[in-house]
């Protein structure tokens, strides 16, 4: 049997190591990490390449690393969780899904899920959004009114929200949720706590070329800089019309027109996002939309079922877990892309994401790395 972890490891830090160690201690089972590749859910290029991150994870307790397709990796919480759980449940051996969250209490998370799926809450949420509120805040406010402040408070933190989405997608499976309470610092905190720092702070430290060794088991030395993608993103946006933007995930209610107007009037991605942002459209949502535009990820593509698992690395025990997977196991991108199936649709975006991410290094990386990089074996 095995325990799955849906992750970004952006980068792999001591908090991730604690999660893996705790999951193994509680289950005494190998860990399968389903990890974002070249771009992440915050709509940003990963701080270093996926194979380096996979290697660090394998050196610190993970047994098998699979790539979460880019189409799902840059999606909202609902879609991100759906994609990760689809891969997890394709393994007959996976009986737990472990995740870090602020709550650490599965019962509280289940109660929050009941609230999220409650018709009265949904109706109230829609009403609040019609008044201009954005979804997370409208939902939390609606839950507070119907279920009380304690349940609503669970939905106040990003990791708890993602945990609730995991529970929703686990409902039709035999996989049990394993909530591990986060220790150290809060999500996106700019402060450290002993050997713990948030992933966003570690990324900042690395990009300032400062010493991060206290907070990570292995320091990445080849680092991306999102600003290096600025001009290619502006070029892409200026080639798009309102209809093109309307096909992207989470673009509705005329948002495509606001984006086109901003593209015409501003000369940086940050300025465009600031101009488009309203109470209903958060920075995170807009960053994801911009990344989907860059990668040509449409809403219809984001509904493409996952029919494969892409292997990034494994230990000896992790390799044996692949025999328990009901999806096609991809160890060669070149061979997989010869098939005429949904595998090609998603895998082509992973290759494109890697090639574009290579432009984010100060020393531009080569194209086609997905075809030549070897699977990491520990």
C-alpha positions in Angstrom: 0.0 0.0 0.0 1.0 3.7 -0.3 0.2 7.2 0.7 -0.2 10.0 -1.9 0.8 13.6 -1.6 -0.3 16.3 -4.0 2.4 18.9 -4.1 4.4 21.6 -5.8 7.6 21.4 -3.8 8.3 24.9 -5.0 10.9 24.5 -3.7 11.1 21.4 -1.4 11.6 22.8 2.0 11.7 21.6 5.6 8.0 21.9 6.0 7.5 19.4 3.1 10.1 17.1 4.7 8.1 17.2 7.9 4.9 16.3 6.0 6.6 13.3 4.3 8.2 12.1 7.6 4.9 12.4 9.4 2.9 10.6 6.7 5.4 7.7 6.7 5.4 7.6 10.5 1.6 7.4 10.7 1.2 4.9 7.9 4.5 3.1 7.5 3.9 3.2 3.8 5.9 4.5 0.8 5.0 8.0 -0.5 3.8 8.9 -4.0 4.2 12.6 -4.8 2.0 14.0 -7.5 3.9 17.2 -8.2 3.4 20.3 -10.4 5.9 20.6 -13.2 7.2 23.8 -14.7 4.4 26.2 -13.6 2.4 26.4 -10.4 -1.0 27.1 -9.1 -0.2 30.7 -8.2 0.3 31.3 -11.9 4.0 31.6 -11.8 7.0 29.7 -13.2 8.4 27.2 -10.7 11.6 28.4 -9.0 13.7 25.5 -10.4 13.1 22.7 -12.8 10.9 19.7 -12.0 13.6 17.1 -12.2 15.8 18.9 -9.6 12.7 19.2 -7.3 11.9 15.5 -7.8 15.4 14.6 -6.9 15.3 16.5 -3.7 12.0 15.0 -2.8 13.3 11.5 -3.4 16.4 12.2 -1.3 14.0 13.2 1.6 11.5 10.4 1.9 9.4 10.4 -1.2 9.5 7.1 -3.2 7.8 8.0 -6.5 7.4 11.4 -8.1 4.8 11.9 -10.9 4.0 15.1 -12.8 0.7 16.7 -12.3 -0.2 17.9 -15.9 0.4 21.6 -16.4 -3.3 22.0 -17.5 -4.3 21.1 -13.9 -1.2 22.5 -12.1 -2.1 26.1 -13.1 -5.8 25.7 -12.3 -8.0 27.0 -9.4 -8.2 24.9 -6.2 -11.2 22.8 -7.4 -9.5 21.8 -10.7 -6.0 21.4 -9.1 -7.4 19.0 -6.5 -9.5 17.1 -9.0 -6.4 16.4 -11.2 -4.3 15.3 -8.3 -6.9 13.0 -6.9 -7.5 11.5 -10.4 -3.9 10.4 -10.5 -3.9 9.2 -6.9 -6.9 7.0 -7.3 -5.5 5.4 -10.4 -3.1 3.5 -8.1 -4.8 0.5 -6.5 -2.1 0.6 -3.8 -2.9 4.2 -2.6 -5.0 4.1 0.5 -4.2 7.5 2.0 -3.9 11.1 0.8 -1.8 13.1 3.1 -1.8 16.9 3.0 -0.6 19.8 5.2 -3.2 22.3 6.4 -3.8 24.8 9.2 -6.7 22.7 10.7 -5.1 19.3 11.0 -8.6 18.0 11.9 -10.4 15.9 9.3 -13.7 16.3 11.1 -13.6 20.1 10.9 -12.7 19.8 7.3 -15.6 17.5 6.6 -17.9 19.9 8.3 -16.5 22.7 6.1 -17.2 20.5 3.1 -20.8 19.9 4.1 -21.1 23.7 4.4 -19.6 24.3 1.0 -22.0 21.9 -0.6 -25.0 23.2 1.2 -27.7 24.7 -1.2 -28.4 27.6 1.1 -24.7 28.5 1.3 -24.4 28.3 -2.5 -27.4 30.5 -3.0 -26.1 33.1 -0.5 -22.6 32.9 -2.1 -24.0 33.7 -5.5 -25.9 36.6 -4.1 -22.8 38.0 -2.4 -20.8 37.6 -5.6 -23.5 39.5 -7.5 -22.9 42.3 -5.2 -19.2 42.4 -6.2 -17.5 40.1 -3.7 -14.9 37.6 -4.9 -15.6 33.8 -4.4 -13.5 32.9 -1.4 -14.7 35.8 0.7 -18.3 35.4 -0.4 -18.2 31.7 0.4 -16.7 32.2 3.8 -19.2 34.9 4.6 -22.1 32.7 3.5 -20.8 29.8 5.5 -20.5 32.0 8.6 -24.2 33.1 8.3 -25.5 29.5 7.8 -23.1 27.3 9.8 -21.4 29.7 12.2 -18.1 31.4 12.5 -16.1 28.4 13.6 -16.8 26.5 10.4 -16.3 29.6 8.3 -12.9 30.1 9.9 -11.7 26.8 8.5 -12.2 28.3 5.0 -10.0 31.4 5.8 -6.7 29.8 4.9 -5.6 28.5 1.4 -4.4 25.1 2.6 -7.6 24.4 4.4 -9.6 25.4 1.3 -7.4 23.0 -0.8 -7.9 20.3 1.8 -11.7 20.6 1.6 -11.4 20.2 -2.2 -9.4 17.0 -1.7 -12.1 15.6 0.6 -14.7 16.4 -2.0 -12.8 14.5 -4.7 -12.1 11.6 -2.4 -15.8 11.0 -1.7 -16.1 8.2 -4.3 -12.9 6.4 -3.5 -11.5 4.2 -0.8 -8.7 6.6 -0.1 -8.6 8.0 3.4 -7.7 11.7 4.1 -4.7 12.2 6.4 -4.6 15.8 7.6 -1.2 16.9 8.9 -1.2 20.2 10.9 1.3 22.6 9.5 4.1 23.7 11.8 6.4 26.6 11.6 5.2 29.6 9.7 1.9 30.6 8.0 1.3 30.3 4.3 3.1 33.0 2.4 4.5 34.4 5.7 7.6 36.7 5.4 8.8 35.5 8.8 10.8 32.4 9.7 10.4 30.1 12.6 13.5 28.1 13.5 14.2 25.9 10.5 10.9 26.6 8.9 10.1 29.3 6.3 7.2 29.5 3.8 7.8 28.5 0.2 7.2 32.1 -1.0 9.9 33.4 1.4 12.3 30.7 0.4 11.8 31.6 -3.2 12.5 35.2 -2.4 15.7 34.3 -0.6 16.9 32.2 -3.5 16.1 34.9 -6.0 17.9 37.5 -4.0 20.9 35.1 -4.1 20.9 34.8 -0.3 21.5 31.7 1.9 18.5 29.5 2.3 20.2 26.4 3.6 18.6 26.7 7.0 15.1 26.2 5.5 15.7 23.6 2.8 17.4 20.1 2.8 19.0 20.9 -0.5 19.6 24.4 -2.0 18.7 24.8 -5.7 21.4 26.7 -7.5 19.8 27.3 -10.9 16.9 29.6 -10.3 14.2 31.1 -12.5 13.1 34.7 -12.4 9.5 35.4 -13.4 10.4 38.8 -14.8 12.4 37.1 -17.5 9.1 36.0 -19.0 7.7 39.5 -19.1 8.3 40.3 -22.7 7.2 37.0 -24.1 4.0 37.3 -22.1 3.3 40.8 -23.3 4.0 39.6 -26.9 1.5 36.8 -26.4 -1.2 39.0 -24.9 -0.8 41.6 -27.7 -1.4 38.8 -30.3 -4.7 37.9 -28.6 -8.2 39.3 -29.1 -11.1 39.3 -26.7 -12.5 36.1 -28.1 -9.1 34.4 -27.5 -9.1 35.4 -23.8 -12.8 34.3 -23.5 -11.8 30.7 -24.1 -9.4 30.7 -21.1 -10.4 29.1 -17.7 -12.1 31.4 -15.2 -12.8 34.1 -17.8 -16.4 35.2 -17.8 -18.8 38.1 -17.4 -16.9 40.2 -20.0 -13.6 39.9 -18.2 -11.9 39.3 -21.6 -12.8 42.9 -22.6 -11.2 44.3 -19.5 -8.0 42.3 -20.2 -7.8 43.5 -23.8 -8.2 47.1 -22.7 -5.5 46.7 -20.1 -3.1 45.1 -22.6 -3.6 48.0 -24.9 -2.9 50.6 -22.2 -0.2 49.1 -20.0 3.3 47.9 -20.6 3.9 45.3 -17.8 2.1 42.2 -16.6 1.8 43.6 -13.1 0.2 46.8 -14.4 -2.2 44.8 -16.6 -3.3 42.6 -13.6 -3.7 45.7 -11.4 -5.9 47.4 -14.0 -8.1 44.3 -14.4 -8.4 43.4 -10.8 -11.7 44.1 -9.0 -13.1 42.7 -5.7 -14.4 39.7 -7.7 -11.1 38.9 -9.5 -8.2 38.2 -7.2 -4.5 38.6 -8.1 -4.1 34.8 -7.9 -7.0 34.2 -10.3 -5.7 36.8 -12.8 -2.1 35.4 -12.6 -3.4 32.0 -13.5 -5.4 33.4 -16.4 -2.3 35.2 -17.7 -0.3 31.9 -17.4 -3.0 30.0 -19.2 -2.9 32.6 -22.0 0.9 32.1 -22.2 0.5 28.3 -22.5 -2.6 28.3 -24.6 -4.6 26.4 -21.9 -8.3 26.8 -22.6 -11.2 26.0 -20.4 -12.2 23.0 -22.6 -8.6 21.6 -22.4 -8.8 21.9 -18.6 -11.7 19.4 -18.7 -9.6 16.8 -20.6 -9.5 13.6 -18.5 -6.1 12.4 -17.3 -5.2 9.1 -19.0 -1.5 8.8 -18.1 1.0 9.3 -15.3 4.3 10.9 -16.2 7.2 9.5 -14.2 9.8 12.0 -13.0 11.7 9.8 -10.6 11.6 6.9 -8.1 13.4 4.9 -5.5 13.7 1.1 -5.8 10.5 0.7 -3.7 8.8 3.5 -5.6 9.4 1.8 -9.0 7.4 -1.2 -7.9 4.4 0.9 -7.2 4.0 1.6 -10.9 2.7 -1.9 -11.4 -0.4 -0.9 -9.4 -1.3 2.0 -11.8 -4.4 1.6 -14.1 -3.3 4.5 -16.3 -0.7 4.4 -19.0 2.7 5.0 -17.4 4.8 7.4 -19.4 8.6 7.1 -19.1 9.4 8.4 -22.6 7.7 11.6 -23.8 8.7 10.9 -27.4 6.9 7.6 -27.5 3.9 8.9 -25.6 3.4 11.7 -28.0 3.0 9.3 -30.9 -0.3 8.2 -29.6 -3.5 9.7 -30.8 -5.3 10.3 -27.6 -6.0 12.7 -24.7 -2.4 11.8 -23.5 -1.1 13.9 -26.4 -3.3 16.9 -25.6 -2.1 17.2 -22.0 1.5 16.0 -22.5 2.1 18.6 -25.3 1.3 21.3 -22.8 3.8 19.9 -20.3 6.5 20.0 -22.9 5.6 23.5 -23.9 5.5 24.6 -20.2 9.1 23.2 -19.7 10.4 24.9 -22.9 8.9 28.3 -21.9 10.1 27.9 -18.3 13.6 27.5 -19.7 13.4 31.1 -20.8 13.0 32.2 -17.2 16.6 31.5 -16.2 19.2 34.3 -16.5 21.1 31.8 -18.6 18.4 30.7 -21.0 17.9 26.9 -20.9 17.7 24.7 -24.0 14.5 23.6 -25.7 13.3 20.0 -25.6 14.5 19.1 -22.1 11.5 16.8 -21.6 12.8 14.6 -24.4 16.3 14.2 -23.0 16.2 14.5 -19.3 16.6 11.1 -17.6 14.2 9.8 -15.0 15.7 10.4 -11.5 16.6 7.2 -9.8 17.7 7.1 -6.2 
